[in-house]
Amino acid sequence: MTRDEMNAICAAMPGAEISSPFGPGHDIWKVGGKIFAAMGAQTPGISVKTESVEVAQMLKDAGVGAKAPYFHRSWILLPLDCDEEEAKHRIARSYALIRAGLPKKLQAELG
C-alpha cells in the first residue's frame, strides 16, 4: 500500500482529522483530538493502537508489524507493504479503540 492509500483509509473514518504537529512529512490522524494513526517522515509505515501490549506483541511475533517508535507498547508499526485487508482492519480497530475512550457526547456528535 502507499502512504496515500493509508491516508485515504484514515480519512474515511467519521470525524477523522489530519494534522502535522511534528512538522512536514508527519501525518497524524486524530478523532476527538486523540491520535488513532500516525505516519512519520522517516520510518515508512503507519503506527496504530492495539487492544493491549499482548496483542501488539502477538502481531509483532507473527510478522504483521514492528515496534512503533515513540508510542506505548500497545501500538504497532504496520509497514507500507503489509496486507491491504490487515491494514484496513488495524486502522479501523485503532480508530474504534480511541473513539470508545472519548466522552459519550462527543462520540454521538461524530455520527
Secondary structure, 3 states (H helix, E strand, C coil): CCHHHHHHHHHCCCCEEEECCCCCCCEEEEECCEEEEEECCCCCCEEEECCCHHHHHHHHHCCCCEECCCCCCCEEEECCCCCHHHHHHHHHHHHHHHHHCCCHHHHHHHC
